[in-house]
């Protein structure tokens, strides 16, 4: 199939704490005939997961014995990288690896976001098997995720990254793209904020149409918490979408605003909490479907 032959566009990947895929295949995919759910994480800096809190002495997500069993594929971008064909700043080398922190923009730095607590929570709850695919960026308005926009590099990057990840699955494994995990809006300008709900709905619809086995994809929105009038509009538009579109679930994070270490980025405990809330929302939604 075409998506299993997608070209590996990841270059310049770096060594991280991720387990080596060559030694972890039987742990990540113990049943080569299983069906898995795929969760796609995208958005800007709080999806990326900055680690620049000056009060945080340990910026790592710590070690959890569950991590080695959680399949993870990542390819992240940083401004000013906008060309979808240009090398990414950090990626998993075109391979599915174990859940881990990722290479930061500078040498010897790391980043990690809600994928850590989401993956650990899902595994602890027995909600396996699944694969997390992360394609996030350190900033930028929602126009970057709008297919057909003058600069839609993040839309193209999400599609490319998911196809690469699917191409890394053992060919006997079946999959469905279960949900889009979305944390974006802090950098939306006035025009982008006014259509934040419409843009998110368009993103979801385009991904359902373009990605394989994605027609039933849900959207879990990790609400932004940074203050400001434009951000209030983004929140309102995303909440309004969830009220009218049953495939979209909004997760409020305004109570975490005191945990923004620079009035914009979530600290370590807040990043864990967003991931836990995304996990709990998904598990509750799945229980209600049964």
C-alpha positions in Angstrom: 0.0 0.0 0.0 1.1 3.5 -0.7 1.3 4.6 2.9 3.5 1.7 3.8 6.0 2.8 1.1 6.1 6.5 2.2 9.6 7.9 1.8 11.5 8.6 4.9 11.8 12.4 5.0 13.4 12.5 8.5 17.1 13.4 8.4 19.6 14.6 11.0 17.9 12.6 13.8 19.7 12.4 17.1 20.2 9.9 19.9 17.7 10.3 22.7 16.6 8.2 25.7 14.3 6.2 23.3 14.9 2.5 23.3 16.6 1.1 20.2 13.9 -0.1 17.8 15.9 -3.1 16.8 15.8 -4.5 20.3 12.3 -3.5 21.2 10.2 -4.8 18.3 8.9 -7.8 20.2 8.1 -5.6 23.1 6.3 -2.9 21.1 4.4 -5.3 19.0 4.2 -8.7 20.8 1.4 -9.8 18.6 2.1 -9.2 14.9 -1.5 -9.8 14.0 -3.1 -7.4 16.4 -5.1 -4.3 15.6 -4.0 -1.0 17.1 -5.3 2.5 17.6 -3.2 5.5 16.4 -3.3 8.8 18.2 -1.8 11.8 16.4 -0.5 14.7 18.5 0.0 18.1 16.9 0.0 21.8 17.8 2.4 24.4 19.0 4.7 24.9 21.9 2.5 23.3 24.6 2.0 20.3 22.4 5.7 20.3 21.7 6.4 20.6 25.4 9.0 23.2 26.2 11.4 22.5 29.0 12.7 26.0 29.8 11.2 26.6 33.3 14.0 28.2 35.3 12.5 26.9 38.5 12.6 23.3 37.3 15.8 21.5 38.2 14.8 18.2 36.5 13.4 18.9 33.1 13.0 15.2 32.2 9.7 13.3 32.3 11.4 10.7 34.6 11.6 7.0 34.0 8.6 4.7 34.0 8.7 1.0 33.3 5.7 1.4 31.1 7.5 3.6 28.6 9.4 0.8 26.9 6.1 -0.9 25.9 4.6 2.2 24.3 5.1 2.6 20.5 6.0 6.2 19.6 6.9 7.9 16.4 7.9 11.6 16.3 9.0 14.3 14.0 9.0 17.9 15.4 9.6 21.3 13.8 10.9 24.6 15.1 10.6 28.0 13.5 11.9 29.3 11.2 11.7 25.8 9.6 8.7 26.1 7.3 9.6 24.0 4.3 8.0 20.6 4.7 10.8 19.1 2.6 13.5 20.5 4.7 15.2 18.5 7.5 13.3 18.5 10.7 15.1 19.6 13.9 14.4 16.3 15.6 12.8 13.0 14.8 12.8 9.3 15.6 14.8 8.5 12.6 11.9 7.2 10.6 11.5 4.4 13.1 8.9 3.5 15.7 10.6 3.6 19.1 9.6 3.5 22.7 7.9 6.5 24.4 10.5 9.1 25.3 11.5 12.7 25.5 12.7 14.2 22.3 15.6 16.3 20.9 15.2 20.0 21.6 16.1 22.8 19.3 19.6 23.2 20.7 22.2 20.5 21.3 21.9 18.6 24.6 18.3 19.8 25.2 15.0 17.9 25.3 11.3 18.6 24.9 8.3 16.5 25.8 4.6 17.2 26.0 1.3 15.6 26.9 2.2 12.4 25.0 4.1 11.1 28.1 1.3 11.1 30.6 -1.3 10.2 27.9 0.7 7.1 26.9 1.5 6.0 30.4 -2.1 6.5 31.5 -3.5 4.6 28.5 -1.1 1.7 29.1 -1.8 1.6 32.9 -5.5 1.4 32.1 -5.0 -1.5 29.8 -6.0 0.5 26.7 -3.6 -1.2 24.5 -2.4 -1.7 21.8 -1.9 1.8 20.4 0.7 4.0 18.7 1.4 7.7 19.4 2.5 9.8 16.5 3.8 13.3 17.3 4.3 16.1 14.8 4.4 19.4 16.7 5.9 22.8 16.3 7.2 25.5 18.7 4.8 28.2 17.6 2.7 29.7 14.8 -0.9 30.3 14.1 -3.5 27.9 12.9 -3.0 28.9 9.3 0.0 26.5 9.2 -2.4 23.6 9.7 -4.9 24.8 7.1 -4.7 22.7 4.0 -4.3 25.0 0.9 -3.1 28.0 2.9 -0.2 30.0 1.5 2.0 28.3 4.0 0.4 25.0 5.1 3.6 23.3 6.0 2.3 21.9 9.3 -0.7 20.3 7.6 1.6 18.7 5.1 4.1 17.7 7.9 1.4 16.0 10.0 0.2 14.0 7.0 3.8 13.0 6.0 4.7 12.1 9.6 1.6 9.9 10.1 2.3 8.1 6.8 5.9 7.5 7.7 4.8 6.1 11.1 2.2 3.8 9.4 4.9 2.6 7.0 7.0 1.5 10.0 4.3 -0.8 11.3 4.7 -4.6 10.8 2.7 -5.3 7.6 0.4 -7.8 9.3 -0.8 -5.2 11.9 -4.2 -3.6 11.3 -4.8 -0.1 12.5 -7.3 2.8 12.8 -6.5 6.4 13.4 -8.5 6.9 16.5 -8.0 10.5 17.6 -6.2 13.8 16.9 -4.7 15.3 20.1 -4.6 19.0 19.4 -3.0 21.8 21.6 -2.8 25.0 19.6 -3.9 28.6 19.7 -1.6 30.7 21.8 0.0 32.3 18.7 -3.2 32.8 16.7 -3.5 36.3 15.4 -6.8 38.2 15.4 -8.0 36.8 12.1 -6.9 33.2 13.0 -8.5 33.4 16.5 -11.9 34.4 14.9 -12.0 31.2 12.9 -10.2 28.9 15.3 -13.1 26.5 15.5 -13.7 26.4 11.8 -9.9 25.9 11.2 -9.8 22.9 13.6 -12.9 21.4 12.1 -11.4 21.7 8.6 -8.1 20.2 9.8 -10.0 17.2 11.2 -12.1 16.7 8.0 -9.0 17.0 5.8 -7.1 14.4 7.8 -10.0 12.0 7.8 -10.2 12.3 4.0 -6.4 12.1 3.4 -5.2 9.5 5.9 -6.0 5.8 5.8 -8.5 4.4 8.2 -9.3 7.8 9.7 -12.9 8.2 8.9 -14.0 7.8 12.5 -11.2 9.9 14.0 -12.1 11.9 17.1 -10.6 15.2 18.1 -9.4 15.8 21.7 -8.6 19.5 22.2 -6.3 20.4 25.0 -7.5 23.9 25.7 -4.9 26.6 26.0 -4.5 28.6 29.3 -2.4 31.6 28.4 -4.2 34.9 29.1 -5.2 37.5 26.5 -8.2 38.6 24.5 -7.2 36.7 21.3 -6.7 33.6 23.4 -10.1 34.0 25.0 -11.6 34.0 21.5 -9.7 30.9 20.6 -11.0 29.1 23.6 -14.5 30.2 22.9 -14.4 29.0 19.3 -12.9 25.6 20.3 -15.6 25.2 23.0 -18.3 26.1 20.5 -17.0 23.5 18.1 -17.2 20.8 20.7 -20.7 21.8 21.5 -21.9 21.3 18.0 -19.6 18.6 16.7 -19.9 15.3 18.7 -16.5 14.1 17.3 -14.7 17.0 19.1 -14.1 16.9 22.8 -12.8 20.0 24.6 -10.6 19.7 27.7 -10.5 22.8 29.8 -7.1 23.8 31.3 -7.8 27.2 32.7 -7.3 26.0 36.3 -3.7 25.3 35.2 -3.0 28.9 34.3 -0.9 29.4 37.5 1.4 26.7 36.2 2.4 28.7 33.2 6.0 29.4 34.1 6.3 32.4 31.7 2.6 33.2 31.3 2.6 31.1 28.1 4.2 27.7 28.6 3.0 24.9 31.0 5.5 23.6 33.6 6.3 20.0 34.1 3.4 19.1 36.4 0.9 20.9 34.1 2.2 18.9 31.1 1.6 15.7 33.0 -1.9 16.9 33.9 -2.9 17.7 30.4 -1.8 14.3 29.2 -3.7 12.6 32.1 -6.9 14.6 31.2 -6.6 13.6 27.5 -6.3 10.0 28.6 -9.2 10.2 31.0 -11.4 11.9 28.3 -10.6 9.2 25.8 -11.2 6.4 28.2 -14.5 7.9 29.3 -15.6 8.5 25.7 -14.8 4.9 24.8 -16.7 3.5 27.8 -19.8 5.6 26.8 -19.7 4.1 23.3 -19.9 0.6 24.6 
